[in-house]
Amino acid sequence: MRNILLLSLSALWLVSGCGGPSKKGKKDDFVLPPQLVKAMTVQTETYVPLIHAMGQALPLREVTLSVEQPGKLQFLPAEVGETVFERRPLARVRSLGLWSRKNQAAAQVQEIQNSLTQAESDYKKVKELYDRGAVTNRDLETADLLFKTRKTQLTAANAGMSQLDETLYGTGLYAPFTGEISAKFQEVGNYVNMGTPLYRIVDLTTIRMIVGISELDIKFISQNDTVWITPLAYPDRGIRGTIHSISPAQDPQLGAFPVEIRFPNVLKVPLPDMKNMENGHAPVQRKWWILSGMTLRAKISKKPVTGLFVPAEALVERLGKMWVFSVPATANHETAGPAEMKEVTLGRTYEGWYEVTSGLSPGTRVVIAGNTKLRDKASVRVQMIETGINKELVDAQTAASPDQASVPTQDATPATGTPPATGTPPAKERKP
């Protein structure tokens, strides 16, 4: 009996302990807050599109030098990297008796000159006697023939002298312009033939750059337009150049129209006195910032475009159409508002930004992040982002380019020091 009573009390205790909690202590169900999206305010902006191109730095002039006469090299003083001045002797081959032949020819010319002087004097005397009737016509003709013969002989002797001078000049090599030796192909003692390359010389005072411009962009550029160039070796530096020429024919290999750009080069170290160095024997080496073969990036301004622009992230494609989500001005990080779908018509694209030709008005707040699975009229909270096509593209291009005033123009003389910083590319002035 006692055991039965204990079992009954245990059962009652278990039932009371396992009972659910009272309604008084029950908590409300958890509700998720509205989705947080990022949005921007669409405003009318004027954007200057850029044509981006890449090419290599080319010297203004580049020639391969050789002698015009065969022979053994006796003189070859310049080395790679050395600056040589115009008309400086660079090489000479053995003349093989040419100077002796020239001396003999010079003596022959002098002898004929003396004979011509005597023949002319004799002719004048005979002519005077003939006028007085003292000599016959035959005597006058003989003196005249001798005089003309001496003149012809002198002309032939002078022609032989000129030919020898040209031959002797062909045994030497002279710098056609002031520049740097970029390659040396021979050494003293080697036998060379006519046309054998000896040196390659380059003129780096002005740099050329040839880029390919597509047929879609060629209509936007013209000669003398400003171009902004950034060397790959100096990504935060650059120089302003100009378009020198535009080819009227497309290059089949490039699949584009070749456009030549030029800009002045800059010396790293100033030269104290070029003339003193030229007259001296010590080699001169000019240090240029831009060297032949360096990779260059070019930016060419196109016609400015004014309109409404949205990033590609703001666009949603549904049912074959393009849409954006707009949010009300009252929505913010704390207060939710409905996201409304708006169909838009797109124009041209500019590096990830689209021109909106219809469907939006200035001041509309457009969702740019968090719209992938968003539905029409969905309640969202909004975090505003200050952005725009000029802020994202133009500001990013000029963030490391604070100094526009130090950029030399095309007609500036090469300066010294650090290469100038790249300024903000200006809007291109359209011709009326």
Secondary structure, DSSP 8 states (H G I E B T S, - for coil): -HHHHHHHHHHHHHHHHSS---GGG---------EEEEEEE--EEEE--EEEEEEE-EEEEEEEE--SS-EEEEE----TT-EE-TT-EEEEE--TTHHHHHHHHHHHHHHHHHHHHHHHHHHHHHHHHHHTTSS-HHHHHHHHHHHHHHHHHHHHHHHHHHHHHHHHHHTEEE-SSSEEEEEE---TT-EE-TT---EEEEEEEEEEEEEEE-TTTGGG--TT-EEEEEETTSTT--EEEEEEEE-SS-BTTTTBEEEEEEEE--BSS--S-HHHHHHSSS-B---BSS-TT-EEEEEEE---EEEEEEEGGG-EEETTEEEEEEE-TT--SSS-EEEEEEE-EEEEEETTEEEEEES--TT-EEEEES-TT--TTEEEEEEE----HIIIIIHHHHTT---STT---TTS---BSS--------------
